[in-house]
Amino acid sequence: MNWKKIFSIGGGSNQDSNIADLGIPDEVLSIISKFTTGKLKPFYKTDLYTDKRGEIIGVCMEVKQDQAENLVLKMRKEMEVLGFLPFICDTEHNKVCISQVSDQFDIIKIQQTNGDNYDISNEMVVSKLKEWHLRYPFTIIGADFDWVEATFQVIPDGKNLRSFATEMYKFCPDIVEQGSGSINGLMEELKESKKLFLWWD
């Protein structure tokens, strides 16, 4: 199929990328085409501390903020078996990227999510999320360098909820100190949203 006729590769007058350059299999592009016919942009691996662009590791598309999460979850069901995952990749929740991964924790590695202000490295974030996932499975739907968002498949309850909220606070103080205001507040957020959300200022 001629994907150049379906997708416009955006990026300005000097943008010379085309579908073939992006290394995305036809099966994945076919899935993407179900959800958008708009511009796809190259998704670059970027050095967190220099902003220097590296290799192209996927594609990125603009979406409506209120549709981003649902879009990611729908595409994920079809893409995961192909070794690709979609995820929200910006704070405003209006961009979704699709990249090849070995598992969902590669999203955290790609986005270099960290809590540098608390001496929390990217490796520590990945390790902690894997630990929590074993106890309370979740689906990562988005991340950037200073935040990660996931939806719980199994949410802690009872005494486990308070214990888990306390763990979250110790690992990511800003979610309480600049967010919920208390452990009780965080517990209510977890029960209402059924989401794991970490961010470091």
C-alpha contacts under 8 A as a table, 3 or more apart, distances in Angstrom:
res1	aa1	res2	aa2	distance
1	M	26	D	7.99
2	N	5	K	5.81
2	N	6	I	7.19
3	W	6	I	4.97
3	W	7	F	5.95
3	W	19	I	6.69
3	W	29	L	7.83
4	K	7	F	5.28
4	K	8	S	6.38
4	K	9	I	7.72
4	K	18	N	7.16
4	K	19	I	6.37
5	K	8	S	7.31
6	I	33	S	7.63
6	I	37	T	6.30
7	F	37	T	5.77
7	F	38	G	6.17
7	F	39	K	5.98
7	F	40	L	6.60
8	S	37	T	7.93
8	S	38	G	6.46
8	S	39	K	4.71
8	S	40	L	6.33
9	I	17	S	6.82
9	I	18	N	6.19
9	I	19	I	7.31
9	I	39	K	5.39
9	I	40	L	5.06
9	I	41	K	5.71
9	I	42	P	7.97
10	G	15	Q	6.95
10	G	39	K	5.40
10	G	40	L	6.10
10	G	41	K	5.45
11	G	14	N	7.38
11	G	15	Q	5.18
11	G	41	K	6.55
12	G	15	Q	5.39
17	S	21	D	6.12
17	S	22	L	7.55
17	S	42	P	7.61
18	N	21	D	5.42
18	N	22	L	6.88
19	I	22	L	5.43
19	I	23	G	7.43
19	I	24	I	7.55
20	A	23	G	6.02
20	A	24	I	7.55
22	L	42	P	6.81
22	L	56	I	6.73
22	L	57	I	7.53
22	L	58	G	6.43
22	L	59	V	7.18
23	G	58	G	7.52
24	I	28	V	6.53
24	I	29	L	6.68
24	I	58	G	7.08
25	P	28	V	5.43
25	P	29	L	6.41
26	D	29	L	4.98
26	D	30	S	5.96
27	E	30	S	5.13
27	E	31	I	6.53
27	E	82	L	7.98
28	V	31	I	5.13
28	V	32	I	6.33
28	V	79	M	6.49
28	V	82	L	7.46
28	V	84	F	7.69
29	L	32	I	4.97
29	L	33	S	6.11
30	S	33	S	5.11
30	S	34	K	6.80
31	I	34	K	5.43
31	I	35	F	7.32
31	I	75	M	7.03
31	I	78	E	7.19
31	I	79	M	7.43
32	I	35	F	5.48
32	I	36	T	6.29
32	I	75	M	7.47
33	S	36	T	5.26
33	S	37	T	5.87
34	K	37	T	7.94
35	F	71	L	7.63
38	G	61	M	7.61
39	K	61	M	6.43
39	K	62	E	7.75
40	L	59	V	6.15
40	L	60	C	5.65
40	L	61	M	5.07
41	K	59	V	5.51
41	K	60	C	5.04
41	K	61	M	6.28
42	P	56	I	6.17
42	P	57	I	7.71
42	P	58	G	6.15
42	P	59	V	4.64
42	P	60	C	6.08
43	F	56	I	5.60
43	F	57	I	5.82
43	F	58	G	4.86
43	F	59	V	4.66
43	F	60	C	5.50
43	F	97	C	6.96
44	Y	53	R	6.11
44	Y	54	G	5.97
44	Y	55	E	5.66
44	Y	56	I	4.37
44	Y	57	I	5.70
44	Y	58	G	7.08
45	K	53	R	6.20
45	K	54	G	5.05
45	K	55	E	5.62
45	K	56	I	6.21
45	K	57	I	6.22
45	K	110	I	7.02
46	T	51	D	5.74
46	T	52	K	5.61
46	T	53	R	4.61
46	T	54	G	5.52
47	D	50	T	5.52
47	D	51	D	5.08
47	D	52	K	5.32
47	D	53	R	6.61
47	D	54	G	7.32
48	L	51	D	5.61
48	L	52	K	7.91
48	L	112	Q	7.07
48	L	145	F	7.59
57	I	99	S	6.01
57	I	100	Q	7.28
58	G	97	C	6.98
58	G	98	I	5.53
58	G	99	S	4.42
58	G	100	Q	6.99
59	V	97	C	5.62
59	V	98	I	5.42
59	V	99	S	6.77
60	C	95	K	6.71
60	C	96	V	5.63
60	C	97	C	4.15
60	C	98	I	6.34
61	M	95	K	5.64
61	M	96	V	5.46
61	M	97	C	6.38
62	E	94	N	5.65
62	E	95	K	4.51
62	E	96	V	6.41
63	V	67	Q	6.93
63	V	68	A	6.14
63	V	94	N	4.93
63	V	95	K	5.63
63	V	96	V	6.88
64	K	67	Q	5.33
64	K	68	A	6.23
64	K	93	H	7.87
64	K	94	N	5.54
65	Q	68	A	5.43
65	Q	92	E	7.06
65	Q	93	H	5.15
65	Q	94	N	4.73
66	D	69	E	7.41
67	Q	70	N	5.61
67	Q	71	L	6.01
68	A	71	L	5.15
68	A	72	V	6.19
68	A	88	I	6.86
68	A	93	H	6.38
68	A	94	N	6.58
68	A	95	K	7.54
68	A	96	V	7.05
69	E	72	V	5.19
69	E	73	L	6.33
69	E	88	I	7.41
69	E	141	I	6.78
70	N	73	L	5.22
70	N	74	K	6.18
71	L	74	K	5.24
71	L	75	M	6.12
72	V	75	M	5.30
72	V	76	R	5.89
72	V	86	P	5.58
72	V	87	F	5.92
72	V	88	I	7.30
72	V	96	V	7.43
72	V	141	I	6.59
73	L	76	R	5.09
73	L	77	K	6.55
73	L	141	I	7.33
74	K	77	K	5.57
74	K	78	E	7.20
75	M	78	E	5.45
75	M	79	M	6.04
75	M	85	L	7.85
75	M	86	P	6.75
76	R	79	M	5.05
76	R	80	E	5.56
76	R	84	F	7.97
76	R	85	L	5.73
76	R	86	P	6.08
77	K	80	E	6.09
77	K	81	V	8.00
78	E	81	V	6.81
78	E	82	L	7.86
79	M	82	L	5.27
79	M	83	G	6.70
79	M	84	F	5.39
79	M	85	L	6.04
79	M	86	P	7.92
80	E	83	G	5.27
80	E	84	F	5.38
80	E	85	L	5.76
81	V	84	F	7.50
83	G	100	Q	5.68
83	G	101	V	5.77
83	G	102	S	6.40
83	G	103	D	7.94
84	F	98	I	6.62
84	F	99	S	5.46
84	F	100	Q	4.23
84	F	101	V	5.60
85	L	98	I	5.56
85	L	99	S	5.80
85	L	100	Q	6.49
85	L	101	V	6.71
85	L	104	Q	7.32
86	P	96	V	6.48
86	P	97	C	5.46
86	P	98	I	4.24
86	P	99	S	6.66
86	P	141	I	7.64
87	F	96	V	5.43
87	F	97	C	5.48
87	F	98	I	6.55
87	F	107	I	7.69
87	F	140	I	7.61
87	F	141	I	5.10
87	F	142	G	4.75
87	F	143	A	7.28
88	I	93	H	6.02
88	I	94	N	7.47
88	I	95	K	5.84
88	I	96	V	4.47
88	I	97	C	6.36
88	I	141	I	6.16
88	I	142	G	4.16
88	I	143	A	6.40
89	C	93	H	7.10
89	C	95	K	5.88
89	C	96	V	5.75
89	C	97	C	6.24
89	C	111	Q	7.91
89	C	142	G	5.79
89	C	143	A	5.53
89	C	144	D	5.66
90	D	93	H	5.50
90	D	94	N	6.84
90	D	95	K	6.04
90	D	96	V	7.93
90	D	142	G	7.99
90	D	143	A	7.26
90	D	144	D	6.18
91	T	94	N	7.99
91	T	144	D	7.37
92	E	95	K	7.83
93	H	96	V	7.77
101	V	104	Q	6.94
101	V	106	D	5.79
101	V	107	I	7.41
102	S	106	D	6.66
103	D	106	D	5.78
103	D	107	I	7.98
104	Q	107	I	5.67
104	Q	108	I	7.78
104	Q	139	T	7.69
104	Q	140	I	6.49
105	F	108	I	5.36
105	F	109	K	6.76
105	F	126	V	6.41
105	F	130	K	7.68
105	F	140	I	7.86
106	D	109	K	4.87
106	D	110	I	5.99
107	I	110	I	5.08
107	I	111	Q	6.14
107	I	142	G	7.96
107	I	143	A	7.11
108	I	111	Q	5.23
108	I	112	Q	5.80
108	I	113	T	5.50
108	I	122	N	7.47
108	I	125	V	7.82
108	I	126	V	6.56
108	I	143	A	6.53
108	I	144	D	7.68
108	I	148	V	7.65
109	K	112	Q	4.88
109	K	113	T	6.81
109	K	122	N	6.80
109	K	123	E	7.85
109	K	126	V	7.44
111	Q	143	A	6.48
111	Q	144	D	5.10
111	Q	145	F	5.42
112	Q	122	N	5.72
112	Q	144	D	7.13
112	Q	145	F	5.21
113	T	121	S	7.93
113	T	122	N	5.42
113	T	125	V	7.07
113	T	143	A	6.99
113	T	144	D	5.79
113	T	145	F	3.95
113	T	146	D	5.29
113	T	147	W	6.34
113	T	148	V	7.29
114	N	120	I	5.91
114	N	121	S	5.15
114	N	122	N	4.65
114	N	124	M	7.95
114	N	125	V	6.36
114	N	145	F	6.03
114	N	146	D	5.62
114	N	147	W	7.64
114	N	200	W	7.64
115	G	118	Y	5.51
115	G	119	D	6.26
115	G	120	I	4.58
115	G	121	S	6.28
115	G	122	N	7.65
115	G	125	V	7.99
115	G	146	D	6.45
115	G	172	C	7.76
115	G	199	W	7.80
115	G	200	W	5.40
115	G	201	D	7.95
116	D	119	D	4.73
116	D	120	I	5.28
116	D	121	S	6.30
117	N	120	I	7.38
117	N	200	W	7.46
117	N	201	D	7.54
120	I	124	M	6.04
120	I	125	V	7.00
121	S	124	M	5.11
121	S	125	V	6.44
122	N	125	V	5.11
122	N	126	V	6.31
123	E	126	V	5.17
123	E	127	S	6.11
124	M	127	S	5.03
124	M	128	K	6.03
125	V	128	K	5.23
125	V	129	L	6.12
126	V	129	L	5.25
126	V	130	K	6.18
127	S	130	K	5.21
127	S	131	E	6.25
128	K	131	E	5.04
128	K	132	W	6.25
129	L	132	W	5.13
129	L	133	H	5.93
130	K	133	H	5.01
130	K	134	L	6.43
131	E	134	L	5.53
131	E	135	R	7.10
132	W	135	R	5.33
132	W	136	Y	5.93
132	W	137	P	7.39
133	H	136	Y	5.02
133	H	137	P	4.40
133	H	138	F	6.06
134	L	137	P	6.03
136	Y	152	F	7.08
136	Y	153	Q	7.21
136	Y	154	V	5.14
136	Y	155	I	5.92
136	Y	156	P	6.64
137	P	152	F	6.12
137	P	153	Q	5.41
137	P	154	V	5.56
137	P	155	I	7.83
138	F	150	A	6.08
138	F	151	T	5.36
138	F	152	F	4.12
138	F	153	Q	5.03
138	F	154	V	6.93
139	T	150	A	5.18
139	T	151	T	5.22
139	T	152	F	6.41
139	T	153	Q	7.20
140	I	143	A	7.93
140	I	148	V	7.54
140	I	149	E	6.01
140	I	150	A	4.07
140	I	151	T	6.54
141	I	149	E	5.88
141	I	150	A	5.22
141	I	151	T	7.11
142	G	148	V	5.79
142	G	149	E	5.18
142	G	150	A	6.88
143	A	146	D	7.67
143	A	147	W	5.48
143	A	148	V	4.16
143	A	149	E	6.17
144	D	147	W	5.42
144	D	148	V	6.56
146	D	199	W	5.57
146	D	200	W	5.43
146	D	201	D	7.19
147	W	197	F	7.36
147	W	198	L	5.40
147	W	199	W	4.13
147	W	200	W	6.49
148	V	196	L	7.92
148	V	197	F	5.84
148	V	198	L	5.42
148	V	199	W	6.63
149	E	195	K	7.07
149	E	196	L	5.70
149	E	197	F	4.53
149	E	198	L	6.62
150	A	195	K	5.60
150	A	196	L	5.03
150	A	197	F	6.47
151	T	194	K	6.16
151	T	195	K	4.45
151	T	196	L	6.17
152	F	155	I	5.65
152	F	194	K	5.63
152	F	195	K	5.57
152	F	196	L	6.88
155	I	161	L	7.96
155	I	191	K	7.92
155	I	194	K	6.67
156	P	160	N	5.49
156	P	161	L	4.81
156	P	164	F	7.27
157	D	160	N	5.38
157	D	161	L	4.66
158	G	161	L	5.49
158	G	162	R	7.26
159	K	162	R	5.47
159	K	163	S	6.34
160	N	163	S	5.05
160	N	164	F	5.95
161	L	164	F	5.13
161	L	165	A	6.05
161	L	187	M	6.65
162	R	165	A	5.07
162	R	166	T	6.15
162	R	183	I	7.41
162	R	184	N	7.74
162	R	187	M	6.54
163	S	166	T	5.19
163	S	167	E	6.34
164	F	167	E	4.95
164	F	168	M	6.19
165	A	168	M	5.01
165	A	169	Y	6.21
165	A	183	I	6.32
165	A	186	L	6.45
165	A	187	M	6.09
166	T	169	Y	5.07
166	T	170	K	6.25
166	T	183	I	6.54
167	E	170	K	5.21
167	E	171	F	6.27
168	M	171	F	5.21
168	M	172	C	5.81
168	M	173	P	7.65
168	M	198	L	7.99
169	Y	172	C	5.00
169	Y	173	P	4.73
169	Y	174	D	7.59
169	Y	175	I	6.73
169	Y	176	V	6.39
169	Y	183	I	7.56
170	K	173	P	5.76
172	C	175	I	6.17
172	C	198	L	6.41
172	C	199	W	6.88
172	C	200	W	6.62
173	P	176	V	5.75
173	P	177	E	6.00
173	P	200	W	7.84
174	D	177	E	4.88
174	D	178	Q	5.04
174	D	179	G	6.56
174	D	199	W	6.70
174	D	200	W	5.88
174	D	201	D	6.75
175	I	178	Q	5.83
175	I	179	G	4.77
175	I	180	S	6.40
175	I	186	L	7.85
175	I	197	F	7.97
175	I	198	L	6.45
175	I	199	W	6.47
175	I	200	W	7.73
176	V	179	G	4.73
176	V	180	S	4.73
176	V	181	G	4.80
176	V	182	S	5.61
176	V	183	I	6.89
176	V	185	G	7.93
176	V	186	L	6.74
177	E	180	S	7.08
177	E	181	G	5.47
177	E	182	S	7.42
178	Q	181	G	6.69
180	S	183	I	7.51
180	S	185	G	5.01
180	S	186	L	5.33
180	S	189	E	7.64
181	G	185	G	6.28
181	G	186	L	7.62
182	S	185	G	5.01
182	S	186	L	6.27
183	I	186	L	4.97
183	I	187	M	6.15
184	N	187	M	5.02
184	N	188	E	6.35
185	G	188	E	5.18
185	G	189	E	6.33
186	L	189	E	5.00
186	L	190	L	6.22
187	M	190	L	5.12
187	M	191	K	6.28
188	E	191	K	5.14
188	E	192	E	6.11
189	E	192	E	5.20
189	E	193	S	5.82
189	E	194	K	7.71
190	L	193	S	5.43
190	L	194	K	5.16
190	L	195	K	5.96
190	L	196	L	7.12
191	K	194	K	5.51
